[in-house]
């Protein structure tokens, strides 16, 4: 059997990199933003905050908020034919219209 080499953040050098002009402190509004159950959100990782960061394979997906756990939100997404629940900090979420 083959062993996996590396961690869940491997091969994400460009994915987890911010553009030069958007580096620095993040907005407090994004850190403390609130979402209601049933609201559609997009997953967009914020590299400056590592708390509540999901696996890199879910980057760019959209999902539905199903609940709250501590400061983080439970987001249900479809992965293939299955629905999966992610625990995501609000700084990594974007409101979809």
N, C-alpha and C positions, 0 to 999 in steps of 0.2 A: 504494500500500500504506500502511496506517495504522501509525504507530509507537506502541508502548506507552509510556505516560507513567508514571513512578514505578518503584518497586522491588518486591521480593517481600513486603516488610513493609507495603505501602500498604493502606489500608482495614482495618487490624487494630487500631485504637485501643482498642476495647472488648474484643476477643478477647485482646489481650496485656496487659490491665490486671488487677492483682490486687485482691481486696477489701481494704478499708481495714485490717481487723484482722489480715490475714495478710501484711502487708508486713514487710520486714526481712530479716535473714539467713536463709538456708535451712539445713536440717538437714544435717549431714555424712553422716548415714546415707543420705539420698537421693542425695547427690553420689557416694558410693562404692558404691552398691548393685550387686549382681552378678546376672546372669541367665544361665540355662542355655540351650543350643540346644533349640529346640522349645517353649519356654515362651511362653504367650500374654501379650501386653502391650498396654496401651492407650496411645495417644499423647495426652499432655496437656502443653502447653507451659508451661515455667516462665519467666516474663518476666525474672526477675532474672539469668538465665544465658543468654547469647547463643550460646555455643559449642554446636555440634552440634544446632542448631535446624533443624527441617525446614520445608518450605514450609507456609504457613498453610492451604492447601486440604486438608491431611491431618489437621487438628485434630479430635480426638475419634474417630479411627479405631482399630481394633484390628488387631494383626498378630502374627506369629510371629518370634521371635528365631532367626536362621539362622547367626550368627557374630559375631565381634568384630574390630574394626579399630582398633587403638590403645586409647584409653579408651572409644570409642564402640561401639555395637552395630549390627549389620546387621539391620534389621527388614523382613520381607517382608509387604506388604499387597496387597489386591485393590483395584484402581481400575477400575471398570467391568468389563470382561472380562479385563483384563491384570493380571499380578502385577508389582509394582514393589518395588524394594529401596531403603530409606532408611537413611542413616547417622545415628544418633541418639545423643546423649549420654544416659547413664542418668538424669540429673535430669529429663528430659522423658518418662520412661516410668513407667507404673503397672502393677503386677502384677495380672493378671486371674485370677479363680478359676474 
